[in-house]
Amino acid sequence: MNYLICYDIRDKKRLVSVHNAVADCAMSVQLSVYYAAIDEQQLTGLCNKLNGIIDQKVDDIRIYPVKSFSECESIGRSRLATMLFDD
């Protein structure tokens, strides 16, 4: 499956931990927004890991199922393209 993972983390230390956990299995498409092509078991593992990091009273993580990256619509230059092609 393909997922869009978005997060808003209030504490810098937790933010770095969430970023590292998500970046291990997904690619960045915008700041705090990642695209992951992972199976259900990997998603469950990621969710369990993130639950151990965040403060559920103030932090917010959203995971949306999406089409494959090549089928997604994009308007403007993507952050991924900027990272790959800018000097």
Buried (B, 14 or more C-beta within 10 A) or exposed (E): EBBBBBBEBEBEEBBEBBBEBBEEBBEBBEEBBBBBBBEEEBBEBBEEBBEEBBEEEEBEBEBEEBEEBEEEEEEEEBEBEEEEEEE
